[in-house]
Amino acid sequence: MKICICYFSGTGNTEYIAKRMAELFTGKNNIVSCRSIEKIKEFSNGDYDLLIIGGPIYSGNVPWKLLQCITKKIPPSPKNRNAIVYTTSAGLLNANGVKSISGRLKKKGYKIIANELFVMPRNYYFHNYLPMEDNYIKKLITDAEDKIRTLVQYVQDGEFLEEKFSKKGYSLLDFNARLFRLFSRFGGKNFSVNENCVRCMKCVRDCPQQNIRLKKNRIRYGSSCILCTRCIHNCPAHAIEYGGELYKQYRLADYLGNKKS
């Protein structure tokens, strides 16, 4: 089976799910392509048998950036091709992004065989959201691993039915994604760097929106932020603040053991 996995990931949770799926499917003698949408300029309408798309939940939906990629870059399915949709978030309440993605894919002729929701460690700490305890984080990762293995085996065995899903009814969810996109542009103005900054440019290179620049020897933020918080968590000097506060960094790799396929 030929499998295409594409995803958007802010700080690594969604990417981890995608790459674990890729590893396990590859271990079962499938041919797998796994890429971030940031690296996809044009989506090939190849002869893959299964499309898997994933993204994080930001305020009830996946980022508008991912929805636009699906709308504009993913071609119609020529043969009612199978698709799996998944999202990652710190909880299941209002984690409705699978509906927005599935609705778009259904309109393009894909057959949705699974909508999966993965609860993963929180990486957004603003506005009274608190970091999770280490033991709980490890439990979430273990639970996600079990869920990934179950899903891969389920697909490998061909034991699935088409999900009952309406092509309509996700306009309100799209409104939420658009609204968060607008809010995040203003929220992004709250980022700043402190005296620990060493001008390594990692935040500039990593920003999915190209929203961060070095200007007059200082890191500056523009007006296209999506609040992915990648810059905060990936800064090697822990120099990026939000609203004048320095937040604990989240790195998924710190909690991962050796995973065997």
N, C-alpha and C positions, 0 to 999 in steps of 0.2 A: 504494500500500500504506500502511496506517495502522500505525504502530509505537509501542509504549509501552515506554520504557526507565525502569527504576527501580533504585536502587542505594543502598548505604550506603558512605560513604567517611570514613575517619578523618582522613587528612592530605592527600588529594587524588589519589592514584594511581588509585583506582577511579573517582572522579568524572571524571578526565581521559579514561579509556577510554570512559566513557558519553557524554561530551560530544563526543568525536571521532566516535564512531559516529553520534550524532545529526546532526552537521554533514555527514558524508559521505552518510548516508541522505537528508537533506533536499536535498542537492545533486543527488540523483538523482530528485527530484520526488516523494518520499514525504512523508507527513504524520507528523511525529514529536513525541511528548511525552516529555520527559526530566526526571525529578525524583528528588530524594533521598527516601528513606523518612521522613526527619525532617519532611518537608513534606506527607506523605500522611496525613491523618486517616482518610479512608475511600476505599478503592480502588474506582473506578468500573468496572463490568463493561461497558465500552463496546464498540464494534464494531471494535476494532483487529484486525489480522491477525497481528501478531507481538509477543510479549512478550519483553523482554530484561531479565534480572536479574543484577546483579553485586555482589560484595562482597570485602573483603580477607580474607586468611587470618590468623587468630590461633590459634596452637598447633594447626595441623592442620585447622581448620574455620573457616567464616565466623562472625562474632559471633552469639551467641544472639539478639540484638536483631533481626537480619535474618531469622533462621529463624522467629522468632515472628511477624514481620510477614507473611511468606509464608503461614504457617499460619492466621493470624487475619484478615488483610485482603484477600488476593488471592482473588477468587471462583473457583469452578469454571469450567472452560472449557466453553462451550456447544457448540462445534463442533470438538472436537479441535484446538484452536488451536495454532499453532507457537510454540515458545519456544526462546530461546538463553540459556545460563547461562555466566557467566564469573567468574573470581576473579583477584585480583592478590596477589602475594607476592614475597619476595626470592629465592625458589628454588622448585623443583618438588617437593622432598622433602616428603611428607606434606601436599601441597596438595590436600586431599580435599573442600574445600567444595562443589565442583560436584556431588558425589554427594548431599550432604544437600539442596541446593536442588532438584536434578533429581528426587530421590525424592518430595519434597513436591509438585512440580508435576505429576508423573506421576499421583499419587493424585488430583489435581484434574482430570485429563483432558487435560493439555497434552501435545503431541507435541514432544519435545526433538530439535531438529535440529542442535544444536552444543553441546559443552561445551568452553569455551576457558580456557586457563590463561596468564595474562600474567605474565612475570617483570618486576618493576619495582624501582626503587631502594629500598633498605632505609631505613626510617624508625623502626625500633625498635632502640635501641643498648644496652639494658640486658643484664646477665648475660653479658658477654663478646662480645656482638654488636657488630661494628665498622661504622662508616660505609663506604660504597663509594667507590672512587676516581672522580673527576669524569669521566674518559674512559670508564669502564665504565658510569656512569650514562647518559651520552649515547648509548652503544651500545644500552643497554636501551630507551631511549625510541625510538630509530630502529627497532629490531626490533619494538617494540610497534606503531608506526605502520604498518609493513609488514603486520603481522598483522591489524590493524584493517581496512586497505584490502582485504586478501584476503578477509576474512570478509564485509565489506559487498558486495563484488562477487559472492561465492559465493551470498549470499542474493538479491541482485538478479537474478542469472541463473537462480535456482530450481534450482541444482545441489546438492541435498542429499538425504540419506536420514535416516530416523528413527534416532536413536541407540539402540542396544540397551542398555537399562538396566532393572534390576530395581527395582520399587517397594519392595522390602524390602532389608534389609542395611545400613541406615545408622544403626541404633540405637547402635552403638559410637561412630560419629562424633558423634552427638548427645550422647553421654555426655561426649566430649572437650570439646564446646562448653559444656556445662553446668559441667564441672570448671573450665575456664578462666574462666568467668563468676564462679565462686566465688573462684578464685585472684586474679583482677583486683580484686575488692573489697578484699582484703587488700593487694595490691600498690599500689592507689591511695592507701593511707595514707602511701606514701613520697614523695608529691609535696609540695613546699613552695615558697614564693616567697622570694626574697632581697631585699636592700635596693634593688635596681634597680626593683622594682615601682612603677608610677605610678598604680595603681588605675584603669586605663582600662576595666576590666570586660570586655574582649574575651574572656577565658577563660570568664567567667561566661556571656556571651551565646552563645559557640560550643559549649559542652560538650553533646554529644548526650544526655547523661544528666541534665542539670541538676544535676550533682554538685558544682559549684563555686559558692561564695557569698562575698559580702563581709559579714563579721561583725565588728563593733567595729573597723572600718577596716582589717581584715586579710583576705586571701584565705584561705578555708578549703575543704578537700576533705571530702566526705561519704563514704558507704560504698557507692556504686553505680557506681564507676569501671569502665570496660571496657578500660582501658589502650590507648586509641586513640592517645594521645600528641598529640592535636591541640593541646592547650593549650601544650605545650612548643614545638612547631614554629611556632605562629602568634603567639606572644607578641611584640609589637613591641619590648618592652624586654629580651627574652631574660632574663627574671627567674625562670623556673620551673625548679626543680631536682628531681632524682629521687634519693632516697637521699643527699641532701646534696651531690650532684654536678651540675654544669652541663654539659649535653650540646650538641653541635653541632646547630644547627637545620637541618631539611630543608625546602626549599621547591621543589616541582617546577617552578614558574614560572621559577626561576633558570636552568633547563636547557633551556627550550623555545625553539625558534626560531619563525619564522612558518610555520604549517602551512596549506597551500593545499588546498582541497577539489578 
